Amino acid sequence: MPSFNQIRTVLTDIEGTTTDIRFVHDVLFPYAKNHMDRFVRDNAEQPEVEKQLIEVAKIAGCENDNLDKISEALQQWMKKDLKLTPLKTLQGMLWKTGYEEGDFKGHIYPDASLALSQWHQQGLQLAVYSSGSVQAQQLLYANSTAGDLTPLFSGYFDTTTGPKRLQESYQSISNELSAQASSILFLSDVVEELDAAKAAGLQTCQLVRDDDMQTGQHPTAESFN
């Protein structure tokens, strides 16, 4: 296990790490699937939404004003769980409504919320790196089952930084945080993400919350404890 004497920053994944992956797949994704079409049509003229729809149209190869094709593309991407930035951004906008209306709260493992709070008090810098948009990350932690955890974090990173399985993404995060790579501990449940982080010089630890999870050559832990 990495020594905390060497660690100054903890960079954490969300799904399967701080948050039960079932919350994302059983609550957030179905909510987006069921509400995305209406959200797109009701908000297509809003500047921030329009900007993302133009990006969707570009990727899908259709006209910017063809909401039928845009909506169809979004549904297909959600079905395939593609990590496309305009999709993730629109999902974040949509989930904001769900959180605000009290349709759900962001799940956080009790061991994760406790450890993150303790590490923050000890002076460690905390940051998040997830495929979900920065807005979605902040919404989840602001409206979590453990209360508002956003004051704990000093950085949020998503697919605009780069793919999570790419070494260069972690180098960019190290630079953005003004931290030496070797002083950053990256926590994730996905071996390929940890491999990329290790290649960039970060310390790593895999959260193995399920017995049937694939493990690699990284230190493992069953919880944040």
LOKOL-554250 format. One record per residue (C-alpha): residue number from 1; x, y, z; residue in one letter. Coordinates in steps of 0.02 Angstrom, whole numbers, plus 32768, in hexadecimal, padded with zeros to 4 digits. Layout:
<atoms>
pos; c1; c2; c3; code
NUM; X; Y; Z; a
...
</atoms>
This chain:
<atoms>
pos; c1; c2; c3; code
1; 8000; 8000; 8000; m
2; 8044; 80AE; 7FD6; p
3; 808D; 810E; 8069; s
4; 802B; 81A9; 809C; f
5; 80D0; 81FA; 80C9; n
6; 80ED; 820D; 800E; q
7; 803D; 823E; 7FDB; i
8; 8006; 82F3; 7FD0; r
9; 7F71; 82DE; 7F5A; t
10; 7EE9; 825B; 7F4A; v
11; 7E97; 824F; 7E9F; l
12; 7DFB; 81E4; 7EA2; t
13; 7D88; 8192; 7E24; d
14; 7CCD; 8190; 7E4A; i
15; 7C73; 80F6; 7E04; e
16; 7CA2; 805C; 7E67; g
17; 7D1A; 80C2; 7ED2; t
18; 7CC1; 8146; 7F3A; t
19; 7C17; 8118; 7EF4; t
20; 7BBA; 8075; 7ED9; d
21; 7BBE; 8057; 7E1E; i
22; 7B09; 801E; 7E2A; r
23; 7AD4; 80CF; 7E57; f
24; 7B19; 810B; 7DB1; v
25; 7AD2; 807B; 7D4A; h
26; 7A2D; 8063; 7DA6; d
27; 7A01; 8118; 7DCF; v
28; 7A60; 819B; 7D6B; l
29; 7A69; 8143; 7CC3; f
30; 79AF; 8111; 7CBD; p
31; 797F; 81C2; 7CF2; y
32; 79E4; 820A; 7C61; a
33; 799F; 8189; 7BE8; k
34; 78EB; 81B1; 7C17; n
35; 78FC; 826F; 7C19; h
36; 7980; 829A; 7B96; m
37; 790D; 82AC; 7B00; d
38; 7899; 8327; 7B59; r
39; 792D; 8384; 7BA3; f
40; 797C; 839B; 7AF7; v
41; 78DB; 83DA; 7AA8; r
42; 78AE; 844E; 7B38; d
43; 795B; 849B; 7B47; n
44; 79A4; 8495; 7A97; a
45; 79A9; 8553; 7A8B; e
46; 7A04; 856A; 7B31; q
47; 7AB8; 859F; 7B04; p
48; 7B12; 851A; 7B6D; e
49; 7A9E; 848F; 7B33; v
50; 7AA6; 84CA; 7A7E; e
51; 7B64; 84C6; 7A85; k
52; 7B62; 840E; 7AB7; q
53; 7ADC; 83E1; 7A37; l
54; 7B49; 8429; 79AE; i
55; 7BD6; 83B6; 79E8; e
56; 7B5E; 8322; 79E9; v
57; 7B26; 834B; 7938; a
58; 7BDB; 8358; 78FE; k
59; 7C06; 82AB; 7943; i
60; 7B62; 825E; 7907; a
61; 7B73; 82AA; 785A; g
62; 7ACC; 8304; 7856; c
63; 7A8B; 83B6; 784C; e
64; 7A92; 8421; 78E8; n
65; 79D5; 843B; 78E8; d
66; 79A7; 8384; 78CE; n
67; 7970; 835F; 797F; l
68; 792A; 82B5; 794F; d
69; 79D5; 8279; 7914; k
70; 7A2E; 82CD; 79A5; i
71; 79BA; 827C; 7A24; s
72; 79CC; 81D4; 79CE; e
73; 7A8A; 81E2; 79D3; a
74; 7A89; 820D; 7A8C; l
75; 7A1D; 8176; 7AB2; q
76; 7A92; 8104; 7A50; q
77; 7B2B; 814B; 7AA9; w
78; 7ADA; 8134; 7B53; m
79; 7AAD; 8081; 7B27; k
80; 7B64; 8060; 7AFB; k
81; 7BA2; 80C5; 7B91; d
82; 7C15; 812A; 7B22; l
83; 7C87; 81A8; 7B79; k
84; 7C63; 8239; 7B04; l
85; 7C76; 82E7; 7B4C; t
86; 7BD5; 8336; 7B07; p
87; 7B6F; 82A2; 7B46; l
88; 7BBE; 82AA; 7BF3; k
89; 7BA3; 8366; 7BF9; t
90; 7AEB; 8357; 7BCB; l
91; 7AD3; 82CC; 7C4A; q
92; 7B1D; 833D; 7CCF; g
93; 7AA4; 83C8; 7CA1; m
94; 7A12; 834F; 7CA9; l
95; 7A45; 8301; 7D4E; w
96; 7A4D; 83B0; 7D99; k
97; 7990; 83B7; 7D89; t
98; 797E; 830D; 7DDC; g
99; 79E9; 8340; 7E70; y
100; 7993; 83E8; 7E83; e
101; 78E7; 8398; 7E80; e
102; 791A; 8315; 7F00; g
103; 7902; 8281; 7E8A; d
104; 79A1; 8233; 7ED0; f
105; 7A3F; 8254; 7F37; k
106; 7AF0; 8228; 7F07; g
107; 7B29; 8185; 7F55; h
108; 7BCD; 818B; 7FB7; i
109; 7C15; 80F7; 8015; y
110; 7C1E; 8126; 80CF; p
111; 7CD5; 80EF; 80D6; d
112; 7CFD; 8163; 8044; a
113; 7CA9; 81FE; 808D; s
114; 7CFB; 81E2; 8136; l
115; 7DAA; 81C8; 80EE; a
116; 7D9D; 825A; 8076; l
117; 7D6A; 82CD; 8105; s
118; 7DFA; 828F; 8171; q
119; 7E79; 82A1; 80E4; w
120; 7E3C; 8351; 80C2; h
121; 7E51; 837D; 817A; q
122; 7F00; 8335; 8175; q
123; 7F2C; 83AF; 80EA; g
124; 7F2A; 833A; 8054; l
125; 7EF3; 8384; 7FAF; q
126; 7E5C; 8326; 7F69; l
127; 7E25; 831F; 7EB4; a
128; 7DAD; 82BC; 7E47; v
129; 7DC6; 826B; 7D9D; y
130; 7D2D; 821A; 7D4F; s
131; 7CE4; 81F9; 7CA3; s
132; 7C4A; 8259; 7CDB; g
133; 7C50; 8314; 7CBC; s
134; 7C96; 838A; 7D3F; v
135; 7BE5; 83CB; 7D58; q
136; 7BA6; 831A; 7D78; a
137; 7C33; 82FB; 7DF4; q
138; 7C0F; 839A; 7E54; q
139; 7B54; 8377; 7E56; l
140; 7B6E; 82C8; 7E9C; l
141; 7BE1; 8303; 7F27; y
142; 7B7A; 839F; 7F4E; a
143; 7ADA; 8338; 7F5F; n
144; 7B22; 8299; 7FAA; s
145; 7ADC; 8226; 802F; t
146; 7B69; 8269; 809E; a
147; 7B3D; 8320; 8080; g
148; 7B9C; 83A1; 801B; d
149; 7C4C; 835F; 8001; l
150; 7C83; 83DC; 7F7D; t
151; 7CE9; 8446; 7FF9; p
152; 7D5F; 83B2; 800B; l
153; 7D99; 83B8; 7F55; f
154; 7E0D; 8433; 7F01; s
155; 7E07; 83E9; 7E52; g
156; 7D8F; 8390; 7DDC; y
157; 7DC2; 833C; 7D39; f
158; 7D5B; 82E6; 7CB1; d
159; 7D6C; 82AE; 7BFC; t
160; 7D9C; 835E; 7BC6; t
161; 7E44; 8339; 7C19; t
162; 7E55; 8298; 7BB6; g
163; 7E24; 81DF; 7BBB; p
164; 7E3A; 818C; 7C64; k
165; 7E9F; 80FE; 7C18; r
166; 7F20; 8172; 7BCB; l
167; 7FC4; 8198; 7C24; q
168; 7FC7; 824C; 7BE5; e
169; 7F24; 8272; 7C3F; s
170; 7F75; 8255; 7CE8; y
171; 800D; 82BB; 7CB7; q
172; 7F97; 834B; 7C8D; s
173; 7F40; 8339; 7D35; i
174; 7FE6; 833A; 7D92; s
175; 8013; 83DC; 7D39; n
176; 7F69; 8429; 7D5A; e
177; 7F75; 8400; 7E13; l
178; 802A; 8440; 7E1A; s
179; 8059; 839C; 7E6D; a
180; 80E5; 8320; 7E50; q
181; 809D; 8282; 7E06; a
182; 80EE; 8215; 7E8C; s
183; 8093; 8277; 7F14; s
184; 7FE7; 8250; 7ECB; i
185; 7F86; 81B4; 7EFB; l
186; 7F03; 8181; 7E7A; f
187; 7E71; 8117; 7EB6; l
188; 7E08; 80B6; 7E3A; s
189; 7DB3; 800E; 7E21; d
190; 7DED; 7FFD; 7D6B; v
191; 7E96; 7FAB; 7D4A; v
192; 7EB2; 8001; 7CA2; e
193; 7E9B; 80AD; 7CF0; e
194; 7F15; 8081; 7D7A; l
195; 7F92; 8040; 7CF9; d
196; 7F8C; 80E8; 7C9E; a
197; 7FA0; 8149; 7D41; a
198; 8034; 80DE; 7D77; k
199; 8086; 80F7; 7CCD; a
200; 8078; 81B3; 7CEC; a
201; 80D4; 819F; 7D92; g
202; 803F; 81A6; 7E09; l
203; 802B; 8130; 7E9C; q
204; 7F93; 80C0; 7E8D; t
205; 7F19; 8058; 7EF1; c
206; 7E88; 7FF1; 7EAD; q
207; 7DE2; 7FEF; 7F0A; l
208; 7DA2; 7F3D; 7F04; v
209; 7CF3; 7F47; 7F4A; r
210; 7CB3; 7EAA; 7EF1; d
211; 7D01; 7DFD; 7EFD; d
212; 7CF7; 7DDD; 7E42; d
213; 7D56; 7E7B; 7E0D; m
214; 7DED; 7E6F; 7D9B; q
215; 7E8D; 7EA1; 7DF4; t
216; 7F38; 7ECF; 7DB1; g
217; 7FE5; 7EF7; 7DF5; q
218; 7FAA; 7F82; 7E67; h
219; 7F92; 7F87; 7F24; p
220; 7EDC; 7F62; 7F4D; t
221; 7E61; 7F94; 7FD5; a
222; 7DB0; 7F5E; 7FFC; e
223; 7D80; 800B; 803C; s
224; 7DC7; 80B7; 805F; f
225; 7DEB; 807D; 8111; n
</atoms>
